[in-house]
Amino acid sequence: MTGLTLHVRTLHANVYLLHSPAGRLLVDAGSPLHAPLFARLLHAFRPDALLVTHAHLDHLGGAFLAARLGLPVLAHPLEIPRLTGREADLSYPAGRPGVARALFGAAPKVPAGAVSAVQEGDRVLGWEVLHLPGHTAGQIGLWRDGHLIAGDAVLAGPDGAHLPKPKYNADHAQALATLKRVAGLDTRVVWPGHGGPLTPAQVQARAVRDDPQAPS
């Protein structure tokens, strides 16, 4: 990645710090419990914008702080209602909508005027936006020079790549299709929403393993 540096901070979910001649971009904002750490990160890194891959609490927790600083907050149109509090995400914890509603209600929201919509094919500070639905309807990732920041389209664990459990995906069949798409990209490294970087071979192996149409 000529002229670009990438660093990762873990604030429950991964937060990516991308710096290139085009500018400084933060990807995701950690959980609400990590908001003080995210505030320090904002002041140290001084990004030009924040992109939220999807509006789950562990990825949007500090986004309101970026908005308070006047930074553009970028998200897919389908994620903006939850990011701004017009809708509640009831998928975490799975099967406990009352708890999920309470947690989402307590999290600080991003003012609607601070959020800008980005979609598949848009470019953000040198990165191309990809739509990676399934975990949520509007999840997005970023692509550049063989590097994919994938949100929770794929996760990393001790056994390699895997998907979130079906109960945590808005549409598990769509999540499987997105995993196959990610596996088919000409990547060098996949950077997941949780865990360390993944090789293309790890992602491809998981896509084959999880494909319900693959021969047994």
N, C-alpha and C positions, 0 to 999 in steps of 0.2 A: 504494500500500500504506500506508494511513493508520496511523501509529504504528509502522511496521515499517521497519527498515533491513536491507539485504542487502549483504554484502561477500564478495569471493572472494579466496582465496589459492591459489596453484598449488604443490602439493607432489607433483609429477608429475601426479596427478589434481587436479581442482578440489576445494577444501575451502570449504564455504559457511558463513558466519557470519550467523545470523539473529537479530535482536534485536527484540522486540516487547513490549508490555505484559504478554503472557503468559509471557515469559521469554526466555532465551538458548539457542539451539539450534545445535550444530555438525552439519554434514552431511558425512560421510566424513572419513577420517583420513590421507590421503596414503599414500605408500609407506614400507616399513620404513627405507629409506635416509634419509627425511626425518623420522624420529621425533624427533631433537633440535629441529628447527624446529617440529614439531607440539607438543612439550612446552612450548615458549615461547608458542605460540599459546593453549594451554590456560590457562596462567597469566595471560596478558594478557586474554583474552576472558572467562574464568570462566563457561563454559556451565553450563546446568542439565542437559543431556543431550547425548549423541552419537547420531546416527542414521547407520547404515552402509547405503548403498543396496544394496550387494551385496558378497559376500565374495571379491573378487579382491584380490591383494596390493597393488595400487596404490591401493586405496580403504580398506583396513583396517589399514594399517601401524602407525598410532599408537593404535589402539583400546585396546590393553592399557594405555596410559598413562592414558587416561580412566578405565578400570576401577580402576587403582591409586589414583586420586583419589576413588574412591567414586561416580563419576558413573554414571547409568544408561546402558547401551549398548543401543540399540534396533536390531532387524533383523527381517526376515521369518523365520518358522519354518524355511523351506527353506534359509536361509543360515546359520543358527546352527551346524550341525555343522562347517562350515568355519571359521567365526569362532572357535570354541572349540577347534579342532584335532582333533575326532573324525573328520573326513574331510579329505582333501587335495584341493585343486583342481589338476587336472593339465592345465589348458588353456593355461597361460602358462609358457614359450613354447610355442606351438602345435606339436604333433608331437614334443615332447621331454619325455615324461612323467617320465623320470629326473631331468632338470634341474628340472622343475616340482615334483616331490616333494621334492627337496633344498631348494629355495628356500622352499617352504611349511613344511617341517619346521623350518627355521632361524628362521622369523618368530615372535616372541613371540605367545602365544595369550591370548585373553580368558577368564577363568574363567567357567564356565557360570553360576554364581550372579550374575554381574554383567550378564547379558544378559536383556533382556525382549523378547518377541515382539510385533510390530505387523503388522497386515494391512490390506488394502483397506478403506477407510471409517473406520479409526481416526483420531483427531485427536491431534496431538502439538504442544503449545504453540501452538495456533491454526492449524496446518497439517493438511490432510487427506492421509492416506496413500493412494497409488495403487499397485496392483500392476502392474509393467511387465516381464513376463517375456520371455525370449528370449535375451538376453545371458547371463543365468543364470535358473534356474527361479524364484528368489525375489526378483529385483530389485524394488525399490520406489522411488517418487519422492514428492515432496511438492507439493501444489497449494494455492494461496491467491491470491485476488484477481487471477486471470489470469496468475499467475506459476507456472511448473512447473519444479521441480528434477528433472531427468530421469535422473540417473545416466548409464549408458552405453546407455540406450535410444536416444539420438541423440548424435552427436558433432559438433563444429564444426571446420571447416577453412577454408583460403583460398577454396575453391569453395562454401562454404555448409555445409548440413547433410549428414551421411552416417551410415551405420551402421558398426559394427565389421565387419571382414571376416568372412565366414561361418565360417572356421576358429576364430575367437575367440568365436563365439556357441554356447551350449549347444544352441539350437534356432533355426536361422536363419529358418525359416518363421514361427515364433512371434515372433521379433524383427521381422520385416516386419509382422506383424499389429499388434504394439504400436506400431510407427512410424505405421501408419495411424490407430490410436487417438489417439496424441499429435497427429497432424495435424488430427484432427477436434475436438479440444478448443477451447474458446473462450479461447485464450491471448492474452496480450499479449507475453510474453517466455518463451522456453524456455531454461533454464540447463542446459547439458550437463555430462557428467562430465569432458570434456576440451574445451578451446577456449573461445571467448567466447560471449556470449549470442546466441541465434538468434531471428529474427522468425518469426511464424506462416507467412508466405509462403515462407520458406526451408525450413521443415520440410514444408510441404505440397508444395512442388516436389520434394523428395527422395522423399516417399511416392509420388507419381505416377510418378516416374522408376523407382523400385525395385519397383513393383507388377507382378508377373509377368502379371497379368490385364488390365493397361491396354492399350488399343489402340496398336499401333505406328504 
